[in-house]
Amino acid sequence: MAEEGDSSQEKTEDPSQRKIEKAAEDGKVLTSKDMFVFTGLFGGLLMMFAVPGIIEPALGSWGALLSLERGADLDALIGQRITEGIKMILIAGAVVGLPLMVLVVLTQAAVAGNLNFAPKAMSFKGNRINPLKGLARMVSMKALVELGKASLKVVLLFGVAIGIFYVQAPKILQLPFRSLGEAVATAGSMFPAVLGGLLLMLAAIALLDFMWQRHTHIKSLKMSKQDQKDEYKQTEGSPEVKAKIRRMQMENSANASRQQTALNDVPSATAIITNPTHFAVALKYDVGSSQAPKVLAMGRGKIAEMIIERGNDADVTVFRSPLLARALFFSGEIGGEIPEMLYQAVAIVLAYIYRVDRGEDLERPDVDLPEDMRFDEFGKPLVTGAGGV
């Protein structure tokens, strides 16, 4: 385990694509509140200039709701006006709210790089109602930074507004001496300058906030080298396990190739030990030889059937002994001598086959194996007393 303070555990590496996607699934994406404020106000300003023909009739209709005709039925009129007022509010909300909502969604898509819907973010989080954790968030460095940003925004916006009013001071001081129409026209001419200056300052603040939020977002997702290794193991698998799997695959492939090639040697075998068809081991022994019997071929399933079939075609004696067949298969190797612990059992079988091949009528011998050479069909040791089936 790495020690505390080990530089390898410092989060200095850029986040991987998988970590970014996982954070997005949890609702943790790049966002900027100041960018929403700027685009919302800018969109509202555009709508004010884009739909002037709608505003005046709307205001006229709204004023008409407050006028009453002499002799009208007040009970029926009140209900009618309330219904009309609700309709006008809904229409105004749709006309103003829907474009602004689309603008907010597009703003988030532009800030984050794409639209993201995270159901996990809506799930209940008990730690959010923990008063101690809430207090810790209130006095955290992030909260202090947000407070500093809010104070700076207020100062900057007030400074811009005061600066614009200072430039327009001569006009403002003349307003009391002008007619109402001239005063309204003068005030209307100053309004775009004030709003434009505030929007420019909001644009600068939004840009700075976006850069800061992007920095903190990436920093929160940074990974240590150990995180990268762990993620690689989760996605690609442990290198040790993958190497072991590849090694086993290569060994199995090589074994299958040897078993297939060894089928050509089956006709020269002395005997074939079977289980009766699940396993088959072809043995070769030269009478009088000082060497132990050799395994010419062995296999299970389809290979075992092919060994038995070729042995029958070559008149090789097939001896059924499930325990001995499994012991030879799991402990022997093609081309090698049989294990020493199986000498006695194989000798009994070969002696029986030799005499039977000479025409003698003998009873099949009982083949006994050492306890640690008894296997089931999966190669696992059999417990004492398990049958040899």
Secondary structure, DSSP 8 states (H G I E B T S, - for coil): ---TT-GGGS--B---HHHHHHHHHTT-----HHHHHHHHHHHHHHHHHH-HHHHHHHHHHHHHHT---TT--HHHHHHHHHHHHHHHHHHHHHHHHHHHHHHHHHHHHHHHSS----GGGGS--GGGG-HHHHHHHHTSHHHHHHHHHHHHHHHHHHHHHHHHHHHTHHHHHHGGGS-HHHHHHHHHHHHHHHHHHHHHHHHHHHHHHHHHHHHHHHHHH-B-HHHHHHHHHHHH--HHHHHHHHHHHHHHHHHHHHHHHHGGGGGG-SEEEESSSSEEEEEE--TT-SS--EEEEEEETHHHHHHHHHHHHTT-EEEE-HHHHHHHHHH--TTSB--GGGHHHHHHHHHHHHHHHTT-----------GGG-B-TTS-B--TT----
